[in-house]
Amino acid sequence: FESWSMDVPTFVNRYTVHPDFGAPVSAAPYLGPDTGAFWEKPEELVALLSDVSAYRPREWILKHGTDAVSAMAFQKLVGL
């Protein structure tokens, strides 16, 4: 969230099963088309880094990750 709030996307190495435990995992549950992307091969990462302007992580944070948004969600949850 800190990187996204500074408008810096994140690129996460994808693996669908934890290599040590064999269990399904998600290394970045909030990662999406606005905030960054997963990559598997080094050349995919190079391609992603070549066009970071395609992402809008700050906009995503302002819409989904501010204290005000969290407070409103909490109020809905408790019925206020």
Buried (B, 14 or more C-beta within 10 A) or exposed (E): BEBBBEBBBBBBEBEEEEEEEEEEEEEBEBBEEBBBBBBEEEEBBEEBEEEEEEBBBBEBBBEBBEEEEEEEEEEEEEEE
